[in-house]
Amino acid sequence: MKSAVLLMSLLFLCLAASSEAASPALPKGYAAWKKSERKVVTDKNSLFYGIHYIYADKKAQSGYLADNRFAEGSRIVVEFFTIKKDSSVDGPKNMVVLMQKDKRHTETGGWLFAGFGADGKSSGLDPVSTCFGCHQQEAAKRDFVISTKKDFKL
């Protein structure tokens, strides 16, 4: 159990907030964007342990269709939920992450990252030191976006 809590804390750090002093707001109405298939990761050693859904705005949908080549302003939101004993049921939401294509953020591959708690309040963490390394390692050739069009019915 301690390892699961530690892994969730690490995941939260890896998918953290913007390095800017004032974090952007979570986009209103993102739940109406294109939603991915339900993803369940039951490996407690994985940074992605839990259940998550990915939401893509119109620009991000086009980016997925273009083999992960995203236009400036593309937005992706990921909601994370805990796993209950019955993994067919989502547990409580524990965090939300925003990625927004923004060429000014050169230290994070041209993406602004922002993390939020389940309550929608900014986590205030630094993405350069906490999450971009994973995106660099896992998806450098896919515009630093780990998900692909295979996660959606596009």
C-alpha positions in Angstrom: 0.0 0.0 0.0 2.9 2.4 0.8 4.3 1.7 -2.6 1.0 2.6 -4.3 0.8 5.9 -2.4 4.4 6.6 -3.3 3.8 5.8 -6.9 0.7 8.0 -7.0 2.6 10.8 -5.5 5.4 10.4 -8.0 2.8 10.3 -10.9 1.3 13.6 -9.5 4.8 15.1 -9.6 5.5 13.8 -13.1 2.3 15.3 -14.4 2.6 18.6 -12.6 1.8 22.2 -13.0 3.3 25.0 -15.1 6.6 26.6 -14.3 4.9 30.0 -14.5 4.0 31.7 -11.3 0.3 31.8 -12.2 -0.9 28.5 -13.4 -3.5 28.6 -16.2 -7.1 27.6 -15.3 -8.5 24.3 -16.2 -10.4 24.8 -19.5 -14.2 25.0 -18.9 -16.2 22.5 -20.8 -13.3 20.1 -21.5 -15.6 17.2 -20.7 -17.4 17.9 -24.0 -14.2 17.4 -26.0 -13.4 14.1 -27.7 -12.9 11.5 -24.9 -10.5 8.6 -25.1 -11.3 5.0 -24.3 -11.0 4.1 -20.6 -7.5 3.2 -19.7 -6.8 1.0 -16.7 -3.2 0.4 -15.5 -3.2 -2.2 -12.8 0.6 -2.5 -12.4 1.3 -0.9 -9.1 4.9 -0.3 -10.1 3.8 1.9 -13.1 3.8 5.6 -12.9 0.4 5.4 -14.6 -1.2 3.1 -12.1 -4.9 3.9 -12.0 -7.7 4.7 -14.4 -7.6 7.7 -16.8 -9.4 9.4 -19.6 -7.9 11.8 -22.1 -9.8 14.7 -23.6 -8.7 16.4 -26.8 -10.0 19.7 -28.2 -10.5 20.1 -31.9 -6.8 21.2 -32.6 -5.5 18.3 -30.5 -7.8 15.8 -32.4 -6.3 17.1 -35.6 -2.8 16.6 -34.1 -3.5 13.0 -33.2 -4.8 12.3 -36.7 -1.5 13.9 -38.1 0.5 11.2 -36.2 1.1 13.4 -33.1 2.0 16.6 -34.8 0.1 19.3 -32.8 -0.7 22.9 -33.8 0.0 25.8 -31.5 -2.9 26.1 -29.0 -3.8 22.3 -29.0 -5.1 21.3 -25.6 -5.2 17.9 -23.9 -6.7 17.2 -20.5 -6.2 13.9 -18.6 -8.4 12.9 -15.6 -7.0 10.3 -13.2 -9.0 8.1 -10.9 -8.1 5.6 -8.2 -8.7 1.9 -8.7 -11.3 0.3 -6.5 -11.1 -3.4 -5.7 -13.4 -3.9 -8.7 -11.4 -2.3 -11.4 -14.4 -2.1 -13.7 -15.6 0.8 -11.5 -13.8 4.2 -11.4 -12.7 5.2 -7.9 -12.6 8.9 -6.9 -10.9 11.4 -9.2 -7.5 12.3 -7.7 -6.0 14.7 -10.3 -6.3 16.4 -13.6 -3.5 17.4 -16.0 -3.5 19.9 -18.8 -1.1 20.1 -21.7 -1.3 23.0 -24.0 0.9 23.5 -27.1 2.7 26.8 -26.4 6.0 27.5 -28.3 7.1 29.9 -25.5 7.7 26.8 -23.2 10.9 25.7 -24.8 12.1 24.0 -21.6 9.2 21.5 -21.9 9.3 20.9 -25.7 6.9 23.7 -26.6 4.2 22.5 -24.2 2.7 24.2 -21.1 1.9 21.6 -18.4 -0.5 22.3 -15.6 -1.6 20.0 -12.8 -4.7 20.3 -10.7 -6.2 18.4 -7.7 -9.5 16.7 -7.9 -11.0 20.0 -6.8 -9.7 21.8 -9.9 -7.2 23.9 -7.9 -3.7 24.3 -9.2 -1.0 22.0 -7.8 1.7 24.6 -8.3 4.5 22.1 -9.2 7.3 22.6 -11.6 7.0 20.5 -14.8 10.6 21.0 -16.0 11.9 19.1 -13.0 8.9 16.8 -12.4 7.3 15.5 -15.6 9.0 16.6 -18.8 11.7 13.9 -18.4 9.1 11.2 -18.8 7.6 12.8 -21.8 11.1 13.2 -23.3 11.9 9.6 -22.7 8.5 8.1 -23.7 7.4 10.4 -26.6 10.1 12.6 -27.9 9.3 11.5 -31.5 5.6 12.1 -31.0 5.7 15.8 -30.1 6.2 14.8 -26.4 2.6 13.5 -26.2 2.4 10.0 -24.7 -1.1 9.2 -26.0 -1.8 8.6 -29.7 -4.9 8.4 -31.9 -5.2 4.7 -30.9 -6.5 5.9 -27.6 -9.5 7.5 -29.3 -12.2 6.6 -31.8 -11.2 9.3 -34.2 
